[in-house]
Amino acid sequence: MIMGAEEAAPCRHAGAPPSAVVSSVSRLITDLASEESLLGRYGLTAQEYREALPAAIEGIRGSMSASVGDRRHFLATIFEGMVESGHITALEKPTYGKDTVYRLTISGYGDIAVIQKGCPDGAHSSVRWTVPDWAKETYLWWLCDSMTYEPGEHVSKGVNRLRQRFFGDTPGTVDGVIFHNHLCGRGQRPCPKAANSAVFGGIKTPPPCIYVMPDREPHTEASADEWNWNGTQQRFFPTVLLGAFGIPAEKAPAFTGHIGFQRRAGALRTTITSRYGGIRVTTSRS
């Protein structure tokens, strides 16, 4: 089925408040400035409240979001588990203060670069990265705990930014993107792949959503230039990663999605397909 941006991923957030409720809470926060008696109980004047409100909101956002350290721990736990299970032979963790790039060594193949990023709709998470010269394949791993949009909408926004870079002059392309963090498979973000979960660091975790990106060289088909439009691009790492979740190599394609582009008559289109086991597929095209 081909639908909107939310179809770029197979899951939906559970229990996210309706927009009307969010609007009411926003009005409440703003209108508190006129509640002088309530503010007085906290030793605040209306002016002090208004002036401090932006900084307070930023502080609340920061305390509710996963820190870089939390994200790093989540990824490191998965990669350490892959070393223990023999799916990768070595792991080099990022150096503090530098780009958060993990170096995974696969025996008989080479090194994989995984670039840790936050929510994909930000420029820093989808555009500002560098492909290491040692990497045989490079992936962006989006660790997004925001419930502002459905997971598929987050992915779609990130792919739109990636598309700008893909067709730009900046050198280097990623071989794929991964959307997965500690919320996946929990009450806030139920996962349809939960039956294929594995345990990492004592926590049951479902397989990630993996999307293979195209190479920059187009394939011309019936007056259209296409880049992985039908998902024919093959990559090595997805099978290894899914293997760590107990998914055998012959079934890995059923859990590996793709991103593709098509240019026809001057119009550029994007397709994002997620596969989540068996014949289950969801696709967003724009």
C-alpha positions as CSV (number, residue, x, y, z in Angstrom):
1,M,0.0,0.0,0.0
2,I,1.3,3.4,-1.0
3,M,0.4,6.3,1.3
4,G,1.8,9.3,3.1
5,A,5.0,10.0,5.0
6,E,3.9,8.1,8.0
7,E,4.1,4.9,5.9
8,A,7.9,5.2,5.7
9,A,8.0,3.1,8.9
10,P,5.8,0.2,10.0
11,C,5.2,1.5,13.5
12,R,3.1,4.2,15.2
13,H,3.4,6.0,18.5
14,A,1.0,4.8,21.2
15,G,-0.7,7.2,23.6
16,A,0.6,10.4,21.9
17,P,-1.8,13.2,23.0
18,P,-4.2,14.8,20.4
19,S,-3.1,18.1,18.9
20,A,-6.0,19.8,20.7
21,V,-4.7,18.7,24.1
22,V,-1.2,19.9,23.2
23,S,-2.6,23.3,22.2
24,S,-4.5,23.5,25.5
25,V,-1.3,22.8,27.5
26,S,0.5,25.4,25.5
27,R,-2.1,28.0,26.3
28,L,-2.1,27.0,29.9
29,I,1.7,27.6,30.1
30,T,1.4,31.0,28.4
31,D,-1.7,32.1,30.5
32,L,0.1,31.3,33.8
33,A,1.7,34.7,33.5
34,S,-1.6,36.2,34.6
35,E,-2.0,34.0,37.6
36,E,-0.3,36.3,40.1
37,S,-1.4,34.4,43.2
38,L,-0.1,31.1,41.9
39,L,3.2,32.6,40.8
40,G,3.5,34.3,44.2
41,R,3.6,30.9,45.9
42,Y,6.8,30.2,43.9
43,G,8.2,33.6,44.7
44,L,7.8,34.8,41.1
45,T,6.4,37.9,39.5
46,A,4.6,37.8,36.2
47,Q,7.6,39.6,34.5
48,E,10.1,37.1,35.9
49,Y,7.9,34.2,34.7
50,R,7.7,35.5,31.2
51,E,11.5,36.2,31.0
52,A,12.4,32.8,32.4
53,L,9.9,30.8,30.4
54,P,12.0,30.2,27.2
55,A,15.0,29.0,29.2
56,A,12.7,26.8,31.4
57,I,11.2,25.2,28.3
58,E,14.6,24.4,26.9
59,G,15.6,22.9,30.2
60,I,12.5,20.7,30.3
61,R,13.1,19.5,26.7
62,G,16.7,18.6,27.5
63,S,15.8,16.7,30.7
64,M,13.1,14.7,28.8
65,S,15.3,13.8,25.8
66,A,17.9,11.1,25.7
67,S,21.4,12.6,26.2
68,V,24.3,11.9,23.9
69,G,25.6,9.6,26.6
70,D,22.3,7.6,26.7
71,R,22.3,7.2,22.9
72,R,26.0,6.1,23.0
73,H,25.2,3.5,25.6
74,F,22.3,2.1,23.6
75,L,24.4,1.7,20.4
76,A,27.5,0.5,22.3
77,T,25.4,-2.2,24.0
78,I,24.1,-3.6,20.7
79,F,27.6,-3.5,19.1
80,E,29.2,-5.1,22.1
81,G,26.6,-7.9,21.9
82,M,27.5,-8.3,18.2
83,V,31.2,-8.8,19.2
84,E,30.2,-11.4,21.9
85,S,28.0,-13.3,19.4
86,G,30.8,-13.2,16.7
87,H,28.8,-11.2,14.2
88,I,31.6,-8.6,14.2
89,T,35.2,-9.3,15.2
90,A,36.2,-5.9,16.6
91,L,34.6,-2.6,17.7
92,E,36.2,0.8,17.9
93,K,34.1,3.3,19.9
94,P,34.0,7.0,19.3
95,T,36.5,9.3,21.0
96,Y,34.8,11.9,23.2
97,G,34.6,15.3,21.5
98,K,34.8,14.0,18.0
99,D,32.2,12.8,15.5
100,T,30.3,9.9,17.0
101,V,31.4,7.2,14.5
102,Y,31.7,3.5,15.4
103,R,34.1,1.3,13.5
104,L,32.8,-2.3,13.2
105,T,35.2,-4.9,11.8
106,I,33.7,-7.9,9.9
107,S,36.0,-10.8,9.4
108,G,36.7,-11.4,5.7
109,Y,34.9,-8.2,4.6
110,G,36.3,-5.1,6.2
111,D,35.2,-2.1,8.3
112,I,31.7,-0.6,8.6
113,A,31.2,3.0,9.8
114,V,28.1,3.7,11.8
115,I,27.5,7.4,12.4
116,Q,25.4,8.1,15.4
117,K,22.8,10.8,15.0
118,G,19.6,12.1,16.7
119,C,16.2,12.7,15.1
120,P,16.5,12.7,11.3
121,D,14.6,15.9,10.6
122,G,17.5,18.0,11.8
123,A,20.2,19.2,9.5
124,H,23.0,18.0,11.8
125,S,21.5,14.5,11.8
126,S,20.9,14.1,8.0
127,V,23.3,16.4,6.2
128,R,26.4,17.1,8.4
129,W,28.5,14.0,8.3
130,T,31.6,12.7,6.6
131,V,32.3,9.2,5.2
132,P,35.5,7.8,6.7
133,D,38.1,6.8,4.2
134,W,38.5,3.4,5.8
135,A,34.9,2.4,5.6
136,K,33.7,-0.2,3.1
137,E,30.1,0.8,4.0
138,T,28.8,3.8,5.9
139,Y,25.4,4.1,7.7
140,L,23.6,6.9,9.6
141,W,21.9,5.5,12.7
142,W,19.1,7.8,13.8
143,L,18.3,7.5,17.5
144,C,15.1,9.5,17.8
145,D,13.0,9.7,21.0
146,S,10.8,12.5,19.8
147,M,7.1,11.8,19.5
148,T,6.3,15.1,17.7
149,Y,5.8,13.1,14.5
150,E,5.1,9.4,13.8
151,P,8.3,7.4,13.2
152,G,7.7,7.3,9.4
153,E,7.3,11.0,9.3
154,H,10.6,11.4,11.0
155,V,12.2,9.1,8.5
156,S,10.6,10.9,5.6
157,K,11.9,14.3,6.8
158,G,15.4,12.9,7.1
159,V,15.3,11.3,3.7
160,N,14.2,14.6,2.2
161,R,17.3,16.2,3.7
162,L,19.5,13.3,2.5
163,R,18.1,13.7,-1.0
164,Q,19.4,17.3,-1.1
165,R,22.9,16.2,-0.3
166,F,22.6,13.1,-2.6
167,F,22.0,15.3,-5.6
168,G,24.4,18.1,-4.4
169,D,28.1,18.6,-4.9
170,T,29.2,17.4,-1.4
171,P,31.3,14.3,-1.8
172,G,30.4,11.0,-0.1
173,T,27.2,9.1,0.2
174,V,25.9,6.8,2.9
175,D,25.1,3.2,2.0
176,G,22.0,3.1,4.2
177,V,20.2,4.6,7.2
178,I,18.8,3.0,10.3
179,F,16.0,4.2,12.6
180,H,16.1,2.6,16.0
181,N,16.4,3.5,19.6
182,H,15.4,2.6,23.2
183,L,11.7,3.4,22.6
184,C,11.4,0.8,19.9
185,G,9.3,-2.1,21.1
186,R,8.2,-0.3,24.3
187,G,4.8,1.0,25.2
188,Q,5.3,4.3,23.5
189,R,6.5,2.8,20.2
190,P,5.1,-0.7,19.7
191,C,7.0,-2.6,17.1
192,P,5.5,-5.1,14.6
193,K,8.9,-7.0,14.6
194,A,8.7,-7.7,18.3
195,A,8.6,-11.4,17.7
196,N,12.1,-11.2,16.4
197,S,13.6,-9.4,19.4
198,A,16.9,-10.2,20.9
199,V,18.4,-9.4,24.3
200,F,21.2,-6.8,24.5
201,G,22.4,-5.7,27.9
202,G,19.5,-7.5,29.6
203,I,16.9,-5.6,27.5
204,K,14.7,-7.2,24.9
205,T,15.1,-5.2,21.7
206,P,13.3,-5.6,18.3
207,P,15.3,-5.4,15.1
208,P,16.0,-2.0,13.6
209,C,14.3,-0.4,10.6
210,I,17.1,-0.5,7.9
211,Y,16.9,1.4,4.6
212,V,19.4,0.8,1.8
213,M,20.5,4.0,0.0
214,P,21.3,4.0,-3.7
215,D,24.7,4.7,-5.4
216,R,24.9,8.0,-7.2
217,E,25.2,6.5,-10.7
218,P,21.6,6.4,-12.1
219,H,20.0,3.6,-14.0
220,T,18.0,4.8,-17.1
221,E,14.7,3.0,-17.6
222,A,12.0,4.1,-20.1
223,S,12.9,7.8,-20.3
224,A,13.4,8.0,-16.5
225,D,16.6,8.1,-14.5
226,E,16.3,5.9,-11.4
227,W,18.4,5.4,-8.3
228,N,17.4,2.2,-6.5
229,W,13.7,2.9,-7.3
230,N,12.8,-0.8,-7.1
231,G,15.1,-1.7,-4.3
232,T,17.6,-3.7,-6.3
233,Q,20.7,-2.2,-4.6
234,Q,22.5,-4.7,-2.4
235,R,24.5,-4.0,0.8
236,F,26.5,-6.3,3.1
237,F,25.9,-4.9,6.6
238,P,22.1,-5.3,6.9
239,T,22.4,-9.1,6.8
240,V,25.1,-9.0,9.5
241,L,23.1,-6.6,11.7
242,L,19.9,-8.6,11.4
243,G,21.8,-11.8,12.1
244,A,22.5,-10.4,15.6
245,F,18.8,-10.4,16.1
246,G,18.5,-14.1,15.1
247,I,17.3,-13.4,11.6
248,P,19.0,-15.8,9.2
249,A,20.7,-14.5,6.0
250,E,18.0,-16.0,3.7
251,K,15.3,-14.0,5.5
252,A,17.2,-10.7,5.9
253,P,15.8,-9.2,2.6
254,A,12.3,-9.5,4.2
255,F,13.5,-7.1,7.0
256,T,15.6,-4.7,4.8
257,G,13.9,-1.6,3.3
258,H,15.2,0.8,0.7
259,I,15.2,4.4,-0.4
260,G,15.1,5.3,-4.1
261,F,14.8,8.3,-6.4
262,Q,13.3,8.7,-9.8
263,R,13.6,11.7,-12.2
264,R,11.1,11.7,-15.1
265,A,10.3,14.8,-17.2
266,G,12.1,17.0,-14.8
267,A,10.2,15.8,-11.7
268,L,12.1,14.2,-8.9
269,R,10.3,11.6,-6.8
270,T,11.3,9.7,-3.7
271,T,10.3,6.2,-2.5
272,I,10.8,4.9,1.0
273,T,10.0,1.2,1.6
274,S,10.1,-0.6,5.0
275,R,10.0,-4.4,5.2
276,Y,9.2,-6.0,8.5
277,G,9.1,-9.7,7.9
278,G,7.5,-12.1,5.4
279,I,5.5,-10.2,2.8
280,R,4.8,-7.3,5.2
281,V,5.7,-4.0,3.4
282,T,4.8,-0.4,3.8
283,T,5.8,2.3,1.3
284,S,5.8,6.1,1.2
285,R,6.2,7.9,-2.1
286,S,6.4,11.6,-2.8
